[in-house]
Amino acid sequence: MQKYAILVLPAANRVYTANSVQLMRAELAVFGGTVLEGTIENVAEETIGGVDYLTFHTGRLTERDVAYLSNLSSLYALFEVTEDALRPITVRRLDRYDSDLLTIQKYSGKTNELFTKLLFNTTALSTDRPAELLDKPLRVFDPMCGRGTTLNQAIMYGGDASGMDLATKDFEEYERFLRTWLKNKRIKHRATSGQIRRNKVTLGKHLEVEFAADKDAYKAGQTQHLRFVHADTTRCAEHFRPREFDLIVTDAPYGVQHGSRRAAGAAPARRPAELLAEAIPQWAELLRPGGAIGISWNTYVLRTDDLHQLLAAAGFEIRHAELDFAHRVDQAITRNLVLAHKPAS
Ligand SMILES: C[S@@+](CC[C@H](N)C(=O)[O-])C[C@H]1O[C@@H](n2cnc3c(N)ncnc32)[C@H](O)[C@@H]1O
């Protein structure tokens, strides 16, 4: 057995305060239980040279193991622990673009980008083909995407991103952000937006963007796609095809108001439990068999058992229920996440 040490991103301690190591442990357990060669053992918090690390034992990490672990949401640096030294291991993140894709936007109600990455990773590892996290551009849907933190994470990893949100302001601000960001970064792209009309009826608005990280890829047609539909998520079947997505990743409404967002054209308040009950069976149709869904939510407005039941009734199988991802966000929100898999037959 070889010992390794993870230096946790300082930002993670600010986001999760007392729970940062617990969340890192749970995320590491999902990697260990799905894609890593060896089992992860003796996970512990340790202070080495006055700095806190998360240490663990496993067989010698393969190149591919390192490629997976490089994407842990709170990993700052990875070391092999020898008798008298920490030997740095070169990490190779999937990230295709500058990190400001995820950090520039700041607004009340934003899902923290580190937490979004954790939810994204653990959902991707809950499909029947977890290796696709490294091997394939994933097709990802966030059915309540706000100003696109999940969409940006999907893009960052090289995948295709689709989203829906009912809030006019979120749709407009995201469009403004993405167009500006692509332009400022000189990323070759084509963007269109406008009304969605069918049989003379307006169904909502949409934004479509095709882009690639470099010009040659764009010319060769190796492009990424983004689609954001401004409409109610319970109408998702009108806008997306059955089995279109590998992953559904979403941070559900918390049932509390964020500052003055409601007044600024945000979605009308609706009980999150009722919304999820209506939406989950429809989202299930859009997921490919073998795909996975990850939902984070405020446990004060919906019990874990009840959410598990909603998912089971829609044909999902809960994954990794033994792991503890619950953490306090503020006095009105304790957030948890659920991971579930759509059986292939
Ligand atoms: C917790 S926020 C998601 C924030 C997002 N992850 C971000 O970082 O911007 C929940 C979102 O659900 C949206 N929402 C609520 N009800 C909706 C509905 N019926 N259809 C579509 N979106 C809805 C809200 O407008 C809000 O943006």
The ligand as an SDF file (V2000), in Angstrom:
LIG
                    3D

 27 29  0  0  0  0  0  0  0  0999 V2000
  -30.8660   26.9730   -6.8780 C   0  0  0  0  0  0  0  0  0  0  0  0
  -31.2390   27.8140   -8.3470 S   0  0  0  0  0  0  0  0  0  0  0  0
  -30.0740   27.1830   -9.5070 C   0  0  0  0  0  0  0  0  0  0  0  0
  -28.8970   28.0810   -9.6290 C   0  0  0  0  0  0  0  0  0  0  0  0
  -27.9200   27.6600  -10.6980 C   0  0  0  0  0  0  0  0  0  0  0  0
  -27.3290   26.3630  -10.4220 N   0  0  0  0  0  0  0  0  0  0  0  0
  -26.8500   28.7180  -10.8220 C   0  0  0  0  0  0  0  0  0  0  0  0
  -25.7210   28.5070  -10.3340 O   0  0  0  0  0  0  0  0  0  0  0  0
  -27.1370   29.7870  -11.3750 O   0  0  0  0  0  0  0  0  0  0  0  0
  -32.7590   27.1010   -8.8790 C   0  0  0  0  0  0  0  0  0  0  0  0
  -33.2780   27.6320  -10.1990 C   0  0  0  0  0  0  0  0  0  0  0  0
  -34.5250   26.9960  -10.5130 O   0  0  0  0  0  0  0  0  0  0  0  0
  -35.2380   27.8840  -11.3300 C   0  0  0  0  0  0  0  0  0  0  0  0
  -36.6360   27.4330  -11.3990 N   0  0  0  0  0  0  0  0  0  0  0  0
  -37.5570   27.4120  -10.4020 C   0  0  0  0  0  0  0  0  0  0  0  0
  -38.7110   26.9190  -10.8650 N   0  0  0  0  0  0  0  0  0  0  0  0
  -38.5200   26.6010  -12.1740 C   0  0  0  0  0  0  0  0  0  0  0  0
  -39.3320   26.0260  -13.1840 C   0  0  0  0  0  0  0  0  0  0  0  0
  -40.5950   25.6860  -12.9450 N   0  0  0  0  0  0  0  0  0  0  0  0
  -38.8050   25.8380  -14.4190 N   0  0  0  0  0  0  0  0  0  0  0  0
  -37.5210   26.1900  -14.6820 C   0  0  0  0  0  0  0  0  0  0  0  0
  -36.6940   26.7260  -13.7630 N   0  0  0  0  0  0  0  0  0  0  0  0
  -37.1930   26.9270  -12.5240 C   0  0  0  0  0  0  0  0  0  0  0  0
  -35.0460   29.2240  -10.6580 C   0  0  0  0  0  0  0  0  0  0  0  0
  -35.2990   30.2920  -11.5510 O   0  0  0  0  0  0  0  0  0  0  0  0
  -33.5650   29.1230  -10.2360 C   0  0  0  0  0  0  0  0  0  0  0  0
  -32.7330   29.7240  -11.2160 O   0  0  0  0  0  0  0  0  0  0  0  0
  1  2  1  0
  2  3  1  0
  2 10  1  0
  3  4  1  0
  4  5  1  0
  5  6  1  0
  5  7  1  0
  7  8  2  0
  7  9  1  0
 10 11  1  0
 11 12  1  0
 11 26  1  0
 12 13  1  0
 13 14  1  0
 13 24  1  0
 14 15  1  0
 14 23  1  0
 15 16  2  0
 16 17  1  0
 17 18  1  0
 17 23  2  0
 18 19  1  0
 18 20  2  0
 20 21  1  0
 21 22  2  0
 22 23  1  0
 24 25  1  0
 24 26  1  0
 26 27  1  0
M  CHG  2   2   1   9  -1
M  END
$$$$
